[in-house]
Every structure is written in structure tokens, then in C-alpha cells.
Amino acid sequence: MDYYRDTVTDKSWQTLQALRHEYDFVLIGGWAVWLYTHQLKSKDIDIIVSMESLVKIKEKFTVTKNNRLSKYEAIVDEIQIDIYVPFWSKLGLPAEDIMALSHNIGGFRVPQPEILVILKQIAYGARSGSSKGYKDMLDIMSLLRLPEFDWRLYCIHAKKTKKELISSLSDIISHTTQLPELNLNAHHFSKLKKEWLNALKK
């Protein structure tokens, strides 16, 4: 299922594939979620790179520095690329820690799903009520459905990051009734909600 138009997500995916062959990075954001869930594709690209890789990217593309949001930005084939770097970018978790907690999936380095949920929660908190915020919520829910999702590991990292994240996730789960975008009707989702809320209480 697609949240954005196919033409947009196809171009974004092609751009991402091209970047993968030229640069080293850790993929975060919607595309990282998609690699785990294969649910909702993304239109923007979010990556964490070393300063060395950033220099290489700057050699080929026009990159601007966004001091307010502590990131670099580039437009490649009309696709927005947000570039984060260690020891400067503010993602809620240190970028260098996210890189260390990443592994290979589908030819990309991506954070563990528990880390991705935390990153998505932080993004959701900044833009809830918007279409991007709704997409963040859908991405969170799709990650929670993964059989390998480790609730204990999530709680450990969430407490280290921001204690309110656990209660925040509980609120997000509790206030959602159905997820047609993820092919979840109210009955099915109700069963999942009980499982998830119980897992958070343990």
C-alpha cells in the first residue's frame, strides 16, 4: 500500500538506490521502516553520514546547512534528502549511537526497529496533527507489528532517551482505533492494542 503517489515514491527509491552505490550511510526515516515492514513507502530520504561521506556528497551535489534543525539538506532528482551527522545533529538519540545500533537489511544499514520507533516517536511529537505526523504514527504501528520487535529493548533505550517516551507510546496506541492504511480493522487492531499495552507495562 502507498501513502504517497507511486511516481514520487518510485523516484525516491531510485534515488536512494543510486546513493547506496556511491556513499556509506545509515538509512533512517520512512524508507528504513519500509525495509522492515514493506507497508508504506516514503517520499523523502533521511540518512546519517560521517563527515568524510558528507564531504564526498558535497563534491557532487549542492548541500545546504540547516542550523535551526541541525541537519544538511540536498535536492536530488526533485527528492528531498535530509543528512544528519554525528556530534551535531539532534535526532533525539545521538547520531553516533544510532550508527552503532544499526545492521544490514536489504543492502542498507538501518537502525534496529526499537531505535526506529523512538526516532519516529520524536518526529511524531514535533509534527502530530499534520499529514507527516500521521505517517509517523503509521510507521510506528507497522514496526510494532514485527514479530521480532523487542519490547524490553525498546523500553531500555526509551528510558535512556526520554522517560516520557514509554507513556507517550502508550497514549499513541490507546488513542488509535483502527488502521485501514495497514489493513487492520478495529477488531484485529483491538487485539494488538491489548498485547502492546501489556508489553509496555511489564
C-alpha positions as CSV (number, residue, x, y, z in Angstrom):
1,M,0.0,0.0,0.0
2,D,1.2,3.5,-0.8
3,Y,0.7,6.6,1.3
4,Y,2.2,8.9,-1.3
5,R,1.9,8.8,-5.1
6,D,3.7,5.9,-6.9
7,T,5.6,8.3,-9.2
8,V,7.0,10.1,-6.2
9,T,8.0,7.0,-4.2
10,D,9.4,5.3,-7.2
11,K,11.7,8.2,-8.0
12,S,12.7,8.4,-4.3
13,W,13.6,4.7,-4.2
14,Q,15.6,5.0,-7.4
15,T,17.5,8.0,-5.9
16,L,18.1,6.1,-2.8
17,Q,19.5,3.1,-4.7
18,A,21.8,5.3,-6.6
19,L,23.1,6.9,-3.4
20,R,23.7,3.4,-1.8
21,H,26.2,2.5,-4.6
22,E,28.2,5.7,-4.0
23,Y,28.2,6.6,-0.4
24,D,28.2,5.0,3.1
25,F,25.3,5.9,5.3
26,V,22.8,4.7,7.8
27,L,19.3,5.0,6.5
28,I,16.6,6.3,8.9
29,G,13.1,7.6,8.4
30,G,10.3,6.1,6.3
31,W,12.4,4.1,4.0
32,A,14.2,2.4,6.9
33,V,10.8,1.5,8.3
34,W,9.7,0.2,4.8
35,L,12.7,-2.2,4.6
36,Y,11.4,-3.9,7.8
37,T,7.7,-3.8,7.1
38,H,7.1,-3.4,3.4
39,Q,4.0,-1.4,4.3
40,L,4.2,2.3,3.5
41,K,6.8,3.7,1.1
42,S,8.4,7.1,1.6
43,K,9.0,10.2,-0.5
44,D,11.8,11.9,1.4
45,I,15.2,10.3,2.2
46,D,16.8,10.6,5.6
47,I,20.4,9.4,6.2
48,I,23.2,9.7,8.8
49,V,26.7,10.0,7.4
50,S,30.2,10.5,8.6
51,M,31.8,13.9,8.0
52,E,34.0,12.1,5.4
53,S,30.9,10.9,3.5
54,L,29.4,14.4,3.7
55,V,32.4,15.9,2.0
56,K,32.0,13.4,-0.8
57,I,28.3,14.1,-1.2
58,K,29.1,17.9,-1.3
59,E,31.5,17.2,-4.2
60,K,28.6,16.0,-6.4
61,F,25.5,17.8,-5.0
62,T,24.5,21.2,-3.7
63,V,24.2,20.8,0.0
64,T,22.9,23.4,2.3
65,K,23.3,23.6,6.1
66,N,20.1,24.0,8.2
67,N,21.4,25.3,11.5
68,R,17.9,25.5,13.0
69,L,17.2,21.8,12.5
70,S,20.8,20.7,12.9
71,K,21.0,18.9,9.5
72,Y,22.2,19.3,6.0
73,E,19.8,19.2,3.0
74,A,20.1,18.4,-0.6
75,I,17.6,18.0,-3.6
76,V,18.5,15.1,-5.9
77,D,16.1,14.4,-8.9
78,E,13.5,16.5,-7.1
79,I,13.7,14.3,-4.0
80,Q,14.4,15.9,-0.6
81,I,17.4,14.4,1.2
82,D,17.9,15.2,4.9
83,I,21.5,14.5,6.0
84,Y,22.5,14.1,9.7
85,V,26.0,13.9,11.1
86,P,27.4,12.6,14.4
87,F,28.1,15.0,17.3
88,W,26.0,17.8,15.8
89,S,22.6,16.7,14.5
90,K,19.8,16.4,17.1
91,L,17.6,13.4,16.4
92,G,16.6,12.7,20.0
93,L,19.3,10.0,20.1
94,P,22.9,10.8,19.3
95,A,23.6,10.1,15.6
96,E,26.8,8.3,16.5
97,D,24.8,5.9,18.8
98,I,22.2,5.3,16.1
99,M,25.0,4.3,13.7
100,A,26.4,1.9,16.3
101,L,23.0,0.3,16.8
102,S,22.5,-0.4,13.1
103,H,22.7,-3.5,10.9
104,N,22.3,-4.6,7.3
105,I,18.9,-5.2,5.8
106,G,18.3,-5.4,2.1
107,G,21.7,-3.9,1.3
108,F,21.2,-0.9,3.6
109,R,22.5,-0.1,7.1
110,V,19.4,0.6,9.2
111,P,18.9,1.1,12.9
112,Q,17.3,-1.7,15.0
113,P,13.4,-1.5,14.8
114,E,13.3,-0.4,18.5
115,I,15.5,2.6,17.8
116,L,13.4,3.4,14.7
117,V,10.3,3.6,16.9
118,I,12.0,6.0,19.2
119,L,13.1,8.2,16.3
120,K,9.6,8.1,14.8
121,Q,8.1,9.0,18.2
122,I,10.3,12.0,18.4
123,A,9.4,13.1,14.9
124,Y,5.7,12.5,15.6
125,G,5.9,14.6,18.7
126,A,7.2,17.5,16.6
127,R,4.5,17.3,13.9
128,S,1.5,15.5,15.2
129,G,-1.7,16.8,13.6
130,S,0.0,17.0,10.2
131,S,0.0,14.5,7.3
132,K,3.6,13.8,8.0
133,G,2.8,13.2,11.7
134,Y,0.1,10.8,10.7
135,K,2.6,8.9,8.5
136,D,4.9,8.8,11.5
137,M,2.2,7.2,13.6
138,L,1.5,4.6,10.8
139,D,5.2,3.8,10.7
140,I,5.3,3.3,14.4
141,M,2.4,0.9,14.3
142,S,3.8,-1.1,11.4
143,L,7.1,-1.5,13.4
144,L,5.3,-2.7,16.5
145,R,3.7,-5.5,14.5
146,L,7.0,-7.0,13.6
147,P,7.4,-10.5,15.2
148,E,11.0,-9.6,16.1
149,F,10.1,-6.4,17.9
150,D,11.8,-6.5,21.3
151,W,9.7,-4.6,23.8
152,R,12.3,-5.0,26.6
153,L,15.0,-3.5,24.3
154,Y,12.7,-0.7,23.3
155,C,12.0,0.2,27.0
156,I,15.7,0.2,27.8
157,H,16.5,2.6,25.0
158,A,13.4,4.7,25.6
159,K,14.2,5.3,29.3
160,K,17.8,6.3,28.4
161,T,16.5,8.7,25.8
162,K,13.5,10.3,27.4
163,K,11.4,8.6,30.2
164,E,8.1,10.1,28.8
165,L,8.5,8.1,25.5
166,I,7.0,5.0,27.1
167,S,3.9,6.8,28.3
168,S,3.8,8.6,25.0
169,L,3.8,5.4,23.0
170,S,1.1,4.0,25.3
171,D,-1.0,7.1,24.5
172,I,-0.5,6.8,20.8
173,I,-1.6,3.1,20.9
174,S,-4.6,3.8,23.2
175,H,-5.9,6.7,21.1
176,T,-5.8,4.9,17.8
177,T,-8.9,2.8,16.9
178,Q,-8.2,1.4,13.5
179,L,-5.6,1.4,10.8
180,P,-7.1,0.8,7.4
181,E,-3.8,2.0,5.8
182,L,-2.2,-1.0,7.3
183,N,-5.1,-3.3,6.5
184,L,-6.1,-3.5,10.2
185,N,-9.7,-3.4,11.1
186,A,-11.0,-2.3,14.5
187,H,-11.3,-5.9,15.8
188,H,-7.9,-7.0,14.8
189,F,-6.3,-3.8,16.0
190,S,-8.0,-4.1,19.3
191,K,-6.3,-7.4,20.0
192,L,-2.9,-6.0,19.1
193,K,-3.5,-3.0,21.3
194,K,-4.1,-5.2,24.3
195,E,-0.9,-7.1,23.6
196,W,1.2,-4.0,23.1
197,L,-0.1,-2.1,26.2
198,N,0.5,-5.2,28.3
199,A,4.1,-5.4,26.9
200,L,4.7,-1.8,27.9
201,K,3.5,-2.4,31.5
202,K,5.9,-5.3,32.1
